Amino acid sequence: MSHPVRDVPITGAPIRLGQFLKLAGLAEDGAHAKDLIEAEEVTVNGETETRRGRQLTEGDVVAVGGEQGRVTTG
């Protein structure tokens, strides 16, 4: 059973996936974010994402394991 989606407010969209993982607390730091992405453990809107520089916009849902965060602005 997955956890509920948590809204993560950002200032100014878009935001890169690696940055969002850190901001949302899904990764400890940039190196951890890179490792998670390279291990194909990160999904964006239900699809595996392997690009750390993937641009996220409002409403995108990022998941690592059972943890999920939704990009929100404002």
N, C-alpha and C positions, 0 to 999 in steps of 0.2 A: 504494500500500500504506500503510495507516494504522499509526501507532505503537501499541504496546500500551497498554492502559488503566492509568494510574498512580493508585494510591490516595492520596487527599489527606485526611489526618485533620483534623477540625474539632472544636472544643470547643463543645458545645451545638448541637443541631439545632433548628429549621431554620436555614439560612443563605440569604441572598439571592444571586441569581445574580451580580450585579455584584461582591459581596464575594468570592464563590468564585472568580471569574475571576482576581482579583488574588492571592488566597491560593495558588491552584494555579499561578501563574506563566503563565497563559494570556493575561493582559493586564498591561501595564506599570503602569497606574494606573486610577483611576476613569473618567477621560475616555476612555482607550483602551477600557475595557470597554464604556462607553456607545456608542462609535463602532462597535465590533464587533457589538453587539446590534442597533443601528439599521441596520447594513448587512446584517442577516440572515445573519451568518457564524457564529452560535452555535447549536448544537443541544443539546437536553436529551433524553436517551433516544431519540436518533435523529430528533427533530422540531425544526424551526426554532423558536426562542424569541425573541420580540421584547420581552419584559417584563423589565427590569432587576431589578425587585423580585420576580420569580418565586421562591417559596420552594422550596428544595431540601432533600431529606431523605436519609437514609442509603441508599446504593445507586444514587442518581441518577448518570448518566454525562453529563458536559458535554464537548462537543468543539468545537474551533476549528481549522479546517484539519485537519491530520492528528493534532494533539495532543489527547489525551483524559485527563480526570481523573474519578475516581469519589469521591463523597462518602462518607467513612467516619467513624464516631464511635468514640473510644476508642483 
